[in-house]
Amino acid sequence: MRRIFEGGRRLRLGLAIALTMGSVGVADSINGFSERFDRAPARGWQVAHYTFSHPAFDTDWSRDNLRFDHGLHLSLTPQTAAENRFLGASIRRETRTHYGRYEAILHPAKGPGLVTGFFTYTGPHYGTRHDEIDIEFLGQDTTKMQIAWFVDGQLTAHKVALGFDAADKPRRYAFEWHPDRLRWFVEDRLIFEVTEDAADLPKEPGFLFANLWAVDKTVQSWAGLTAENTTAQAYVGQMRFAPLEALTAGLPRAETPPRQLP
């Protein structure tokens, strides 16, 4: 789906705001970063705060729905007298990143119509084609993780069974973006891999996001429908990026054979 900060939005209380409080994270778009969000970062991140007009979203964005306290606490809350029924939470990096390993400790929200996302994105609003790499949890079935990627706006997506319920506790999830392959991990176990021999892959550097939102009824066949007056929470304990050069030599082996595109 076309993501946050893309065209078609209507500003409500202004554009995404730069954070202004102290930080304990290390942030460098070239050398990588690691952010625990013990408190609001001094720089490097933006929180979304505006009315969002997108056919797949039943959600506007509010800075009040994102709290920094030994991690990111993202909330979804109902709203009235608005086109969208809900307020969600979203944060993104201010600078683009490219090939490397993207990792987060995630505790997704559970419930029909809810989506918890951790992904890279760029698109026409940023002067590029739409390239994207996703980890998403659909709240109607958090025993699966949706992995997806876009190349010039064209989506490929797969749901991978995890063998546990992701909503029962925080765990570490990651994807690696190489020039010739994409790889997704759960607790350092490789669960899915695709190579450029099997599919087109994203190439454009993107912005790293985490968010919580409710889908529009037009896409309920994908994620379910959020009931009126639903409230929900998701948690991000840490977000990290290590550029390709910083990864250890060689590709790690999976504990079990990864699923791969034919």
ChimeraX attribute file (.defattr): number of C-alpha atoms within 10 A of each C-alpha:
attribute: neighborCount
match mode: 1-to-1
recipient: residues
	/A:1	14
	/A:2	18
	/A:3	18
	/A:4	21
	/A:5	18
	/A:6	17
	/A:7	15
	/A:8	12
	/A:9	15
	/A:10	13
	/A:11	13
	/A:12	13
	/A:13	12
	/A:14	11
	/A:15	16
	/A:16	20
	/A:17	14
	/A:18	15
	/A:19	15
	/A:20	13
	/A:21	10
	/A:22	13
	/A:23	18
	/A:24	14
	/A:25	21
	/A:26	14
	/A:27	20
	/A:28	14
	/A:29	16
	/A:30	14
	/A:31	14
	/A:32	18
	/A:33	16
	/A:34	18
	/A:35	20
	/A:36	23
	/A:37	22
	/A:38	17
	/A:39	18
	/A:40	22
	/A:41	22
	/A:42	14
	/A:43	16
	/A:44	18
	/A:45	20
	/A:46	20
	/A:47	24
	/A:48	26
	/A:49	24
	/A:50	20
	/A:51	22
	/A:52	24
	/A:53	19
	/A:54	20
	/A:55	14
	/A:56	16
	/A:57	21
	/A:58	23
	/A:59	27
	/A:60	28
	/A:61	26
	/A:62	23
	/A:63	20
	/A:64	14
	/A:65	20
	/A:66	24
	/A:67	17
	/A:68	16
	/A:69	13
	/A:70	15
	/A:71	20
	/A:72	25
	/A:73	19
	/A:74	27
	/A:75	23
	/A:76	27
	/A:77	20
	/A:78	16
	/A:79	15
	/A:80	10
	/A:81	6
	/A:82	11
	/A:83	13
	/A:84	20
	/A:85	22
	/A:86	25
	/A:87	28
	/A:88	27
	/A:89	29
	/A:90	26
	/A:91	24
	/A:92	23
	/A:93	19
	/A:94	16
	/A:95	15
	/A:96	16
	/A:97	23
	/A:98	23
	/A:99	20
	/A:100	20
	/A:101	21
	/A:102	26
	/A:103	24
	/A:104	23
	/A:105	21
	/A:106	27
	/A:107	21
	/A:108	30
	/A:109	27
	/A:110	22
	/A:111	22
	/A:112	19
	/A:113	25
	/A:114	27
	/A:115	23
	/A:116	26
	/A:117	21
	/A:118	28
	/A:119	24
	/A:120	25
	/A:121	29
	/A:122	26
	/A:123	22
	/A:124	14
	/A:125	14
	/A:126	14
	/A:127	8
	/A:128	13
	/A:129	18
	/A:130	25
	/A:131	24
	/A:132	29
	/A:133	26
	/A:134	22
	/A:135	21
	/A:136	22
	/A:137	28
	/A:138	26
	/A:139	24
	/A:140	19
	/A:141	18
	/A:142	22
	/A:143	18
	/A:144	20
	/A:145	21
	/A:146	16
	/A:147	20
	/A:148	17
	/A:149	24
	/A:150	23
	/A:151	18
	/A:152	19
	/A:153	16
	/A:154	12
	/A:155	14
	/A:156	14
	/A:157	12
	/A:158	13
	/A:159	14
	/A:160	14
	/A:161	14
	/A:162	13
	/A:163	8
	/A:164	10
	/A:165	15
	/A:166	21
	/A:167	19
	/A:168	13
	/A:169	11
	/A:170	16
	/A:171	16
	/A:172	17
	/A:173	20
	/A:174	25
	/A:175	27
	/A:176	22
	/A:177	20
	/A:178	19
	/A:179	15
	/A:180	14
	/A:181	17
	/A:182	21
	/A:183	20
	/A:184	24
	/A:185	20
	/A:186	16
	/A:187	12
	/A:188	16
	/A:189	17
	/A:190	20
	/A:191	21
	/A:192	20
	/A:193	16
	/A:194	19
	/A:195	16
	/A:196	13
	/A:197	11
	/A:198	11
	/A:199	14
	/A:200	17
	/A:201	24
	/A:202	27
	/A:203	19
	/A:204	20
	/A:205	17
	/A:206	24
	/A:207	18
	/A:208	26
	/A:209	22
	/A:210	23
	/A:211	28
	/A:212	30
	/A:213	28
	/A:214	33
	/A:215	26
	/A:216	20
	/A:217	17
	/A:218	13
	/A:219	14
	/A:220	15
	/A:221	9
	/A:222	12
	/A:223	21
	/A:224	22
	/A:225	20
	/A:226	23
	/A:227	13
	/A:228	11
	/A:229	12
	/A:230	16
	/A:231	17
	/A:232	19
	/A:233	21
	/A:234	23
	/A:235	24
	/A:236	25
	/A:237	21
	/A:238	19
	/A:239	25
	/A:240	19
	/A:241	27
	/A:242	22
	/A:243	20
	/A:244	18
	/A:245	11
	/A:246	12
	/A:247	12
	/A:248	8
	/A:249	8
	/A:250	6
	/A:251	8
	/A:252	10
	/A:253	11
	/A:254	13
	/A:255	10
	/A:256	9
	/A:257	11
	/A:258	17
	/A:259	12
	/A:260	12
	/A:261	12
	/A:262	7
